[in-house]
Amino acid sequence: GWNAIGPLETAAGRGGWLAHQMRDWDGALVRRARMTALVAPRRPLRAREVDDLIAAMEAGSSVLVAASAEDGAGVAPLLERLGLALRPGSSGPIPPEGRQEEVAPRFVNPSPILAAPGVTPEPLYRYGEAILAAALPVGRGKLLLFGDTRFFASSNVEGIWGWWGGNLRFIHDVFSLHAGAGTQPPPQVFQPPLRPEGE
C-alpha cells in the first residue's frame, strides 16, 4: 500500500534504532520511543493519542508524519494542535517528471505545508514557495512533517528495482540532523536490475 513503512524501518536501522510496528496504541511506548512515525493513518487520532505524541515531543522525542492533504484526516488533530495544516489539492510529482535528478529529493504527490500566524516550522524541502517537508520544534523534540503520503513508499526510496539516491540522502540527513539518529551514510542495499544485452 501507499502507507507502507519498509524504507522507514530501513532508515531507523541505519540510525541504530530498532523499529517496532505498533498494532494497537500504547501511550507509554510512544512516550518512551525516540521516534514515532505515522504514515497517513486511516482514522483520526484521538485526543489522548495527540496528548501522548505531544508529551513525547516535549520530552525530547521526534514524531514523523507523512501524509498528503487527501489522506490527512488521520493526522489533522495533531497538526491542528500544533498550528499546521496541509493545503488541499493535488500537485502531481515534484519536481515534475522530466525535471527530476536522482541526486535530489523526489515527492510523489505532495501537499504544501501551511502554518498558522506565529508558527514557524523550519523548511526541510521547498519547491518554489511551497514547503513540502518541515521540522517544527515542540519542547525538546520535533515534529517532522512530510506532506506526501507516498514519500516513504519503496518505489520512491528503495526496493528490489533499485533506489532513488536523492531520497536516501534526504532521509539520512533528516534523521541524523533532526532526530538524533546515527550518522552512518545510507549504503546501496539493492543493486539495480541488469539490463539485458542488446537493449
C-alpha positions as CSV (number, residue, x, y, z in Angstrom):
1,G,0.0,0.0,0.0
2,W,0.9,3.7,-0.2
3,N,1.4,3.9,3.5
4,A,4.0,1.0,3.7
5,I,6.8,1.7,6.1
6,G,9.6,-0.5,4.8
7,P,12.0,2.3,3.9
8,L,11.3,4.0,7.3
9,E,12.3,0.8,9.1
10,T,15.4,0.6,7.0
11,A,16.3,4.2,7.8
12,A,15.7,3.5,11.5
13,G,18.1,0.6,11.4
14,R,20.8,2.7,9.7
15,G,20.4,5.2,12.5
16,G,21.0,2.5,15.1
17,W,17.3,2.1,16.2
18,L,15.1,-0.9,16.4
19,A,11.8,-0.4,14.7
20,H,8.6,-1.7,16.2
21,Q,5.2,-1.8,14.5
22,M,2.6,-0.8,17.0
23,R,-0.7,-2.5,16.1
24,D,-2.7,-1.1,19.0
25,W,-2.0,2.3,20.5
26,D,0.3,2.2,23.5
27,G,0.8,5.7,25.0
28,A,3.5,4.6,27.4
29,L,5.5,3.1,24.5
30,V,5.0,6.3,22.4
31,R,6.3,8.4,25.3
32,R,9.4,6.3,25.6
33,A,10.2,6.0,21.9
34,R,13.0,8.0,20.3
35,M,10.7,8.5,17.3
36,T,7.1,7.6,16.4
37,A,6.2,7.6,12.7
38,L,2.7,8.0,11.3
39,V,2.1,7.4,7.6
40,A,-1.5,8.6,6.7
41,P,-3.4,6.8,9.5
42,R,-6.8,5.7,8.3
43,R,-8.7,7.1,11.3
44,P,-8.3,10.5,13.1
45,L,-6.1,10.5,16.1
46,R,-8.0,10.6,19.4
47,A,-7.4,13.3,21.9
48,R,-5.4,11.1,24.2
49,E,-3.2,9.9,21.3
50,V,-2.4,13.5,20.4
51,D,-1.6,14.2,24.1
52,D,0.8,11.2,24.1
53,L,2.6,12.4,20.9
54,I,2.9,16.0,22.2
55,A,4.2,14.8,25.6
56,A,6.7,12.6,23.8
57,M,8.0,15.5,21.8
58,E,8.1,17.8,24.7
59,A,10.3,15.2,26.5
60,G,12.7,15.0,23.5
61,S,11.2,12.5,21.1
62,S,10.6,13.0,17.4
63,V,7.3,12.4,15.7
64,L,7.4,11.9,11.9
65,V,4.2,12.4,9.9
66,A,3.8,11.6,6.2
67,A,0.5,12.5,4.7
68,S,-0.9,14.3,1.7
69,A,-4.0,16.5,2.2
70,E,-6.3,13.9,0.6
71,D,-5.1,11.4,3.2
72,G,-4.6,13.8,6.0
73,A,-7.7,13.4,8.1
74,G,-6.0,10.9,10.4
75,V,-3.2,13.3,11.4
76,A,-5.3,16.5,11.3
77,P,-6.0,16.6,15.1
78,L,-2.2,16.6,15.8
79,L,-1.4,19.2,13.1
80,E,-4.3,21.5,14.3
81,R,-3.0,21.4,17.8
82,L,0.4,22.5,16.6
83,G,-0.9,25.2,14.2
84,L,-0.1,23.3,11.0
85,A,-2.2,22.1,8.0
86,L,-1.9,20.6,4.6
87,R,-3.1,22.7,1.6
88,P,-5.9,20.8,-0.3
89,G,-5.3,19.9,-3.9
90,S,-3.1,17.6,-5.9
91,S,0.2,18.7,-7.3
92,G,1.5,15.6,-9.0
93,P,5.2,14.7,-8.9
94,I,7.6,17.3,-7.5
95,P,9.9,18.1,-9.2
96,P,7.8,17.4,-12.3
97,E,8.7,14.4,-14.4
98,G,11.4,15.3,-16.9
99,R,13.0,17.7,-14.4
100,Q,13.9,15.2,-11.7
101,E,17.6,14.5,-10.9
102,E,18.4,11.4,-8.9
103,V,20.8,13.4,-6.6
104,A,17.8,15.5,-5.3
105,P,14.7,14.5,-3.3
106,R,11.6,13.5,-5.2
107,F,8.0,13.7,-4.0
108,V,5.2,11.6,-5.5
109,N,2.1,13.7,-4.9
110,P,2.7,16.2,-2.1
111,S,0.6,18.9,-0.4
112,P,2.3,22.1,0.7
113,I,2.5,22.7,4.4
114,L,0.7,25.7,5.9
115,A,1.4,27.3,9.3
116,A,-0.8,29.5,11.5
117,P,0.4,33.0,12.3
118,G,3.2,32.8,14.9
119,V,4.1,29.2,14.0
120,T,7.4,29.0,12.2
121,P,8.4,25.5,11.0
122,E,11.9,25.1,9.6
123,P,11.6,24.1,5.9
124,L,13.4,20.9,5.1
125,Y,12.4,20.9,1.4
126,R,11.0,23.8,-0.5
127,Y,9.9,23.8,-4.2
128,G,9.4,27.4,-5.2
129,E,7.3,28.9,-2.4
130,A,5.8,25.6,-1.4
131,I,7.2,23.9,1.7
132,L,6.8,20.1,1.2
133,A,8.7,18.9,4.3
134,A,9.3,20.8,7.6
135,A,10.5,20.4,11.1
136,L,8.7,22.1,14.0
137,P,10.3,22.2,17.5
138,V,8.0,21.0,20.2
139,G,9.5,21.3,23.6
140,R,12.9,19.4,23.5
141,G,11.7,17.3,20.5
142,K,10.4,17.9,17.0
143,L,7.6,17.2,14.6
144,L,9.0,16.1,11.2
145,L,6.2,16.6,8.6
146,F,6.3,15.3,5.0
147,G,3.3,16.5,3.0
148,D,3.3,13.3,0.9
149,T,1.7,10.0,1.8
150,R,3.8,8.1,-0.7
151,F,7.2,9.7,0.0
152,F,8.4,6.7,2.0
153,A,7.0,4.1,-0.4
154,S,9.5,1.6,-1.6
155,S,9.0,2.7,-5.2
156,N,10.1,6.2,-4.2
157,V,13.0,5.3,-2.0
158,E,14.5,1.8,-2.5
159,G,13.4,-1.6,-3.3
160,I,14.2,-4.6,-5.5
161,W,14.1,-2.3,-8.5
162,G,16.9,-0.1,-7.2
163,W,16.8,3.2,-5.3
164,W,16.4,6.9,-5.6
165,G,19.6,8.4,-4.3
166,G,18.3,11.8,-3.5
167,N,15.7,10.4,-1.2
168,L,18.1,8.1,0.5
169,R,20.4,11.0,1.3
170,F,17.5,13.3,2.3
171,I,16.1,10.8,4.8
172,H,19.5,10.2,6.2
173,D,20.1,13.9,6.7
174,V,16.7,14.5,8.3
175,F,17.2,11.5,10.7
176,S,20.7,12.5,11.7
177,L,20.2,16.3,11.9
178,H,16.7,16.5,13.3
179,A,16.0,13.2,15.1
180,G,19.3,12.3,16.7
181,A,19.9,9.1,14.7
182,G,23.4,7.8,14.0
183,T,25.3,9.3,11.1
184,Q,26.0,6.2,9.1
185,P,25.5,7.1,5.4
186,P,22.9,5.1,3.5
187,P,24.5,2.2,1.7
188,Q,23.2,0.9,-1.5
189,V,21.4,-2.1,-0.2
190,F,19.9,-3.3,-3.5
191,Q,21.7,-3.4,-6.8
192,P,19.7,-2.2,-9.8
193,P,18.4,-4.8,-12.2
194,L,20.8,-5.6,-15.0
195,R,19.6,-4.5,-18.5
196,P,19.8,-7.5,-20.9
197,E,22.4,-7.1,-23.6
198,G,21.2,-5.6,-26.8
199,E,18.7,-3.3,-25.2
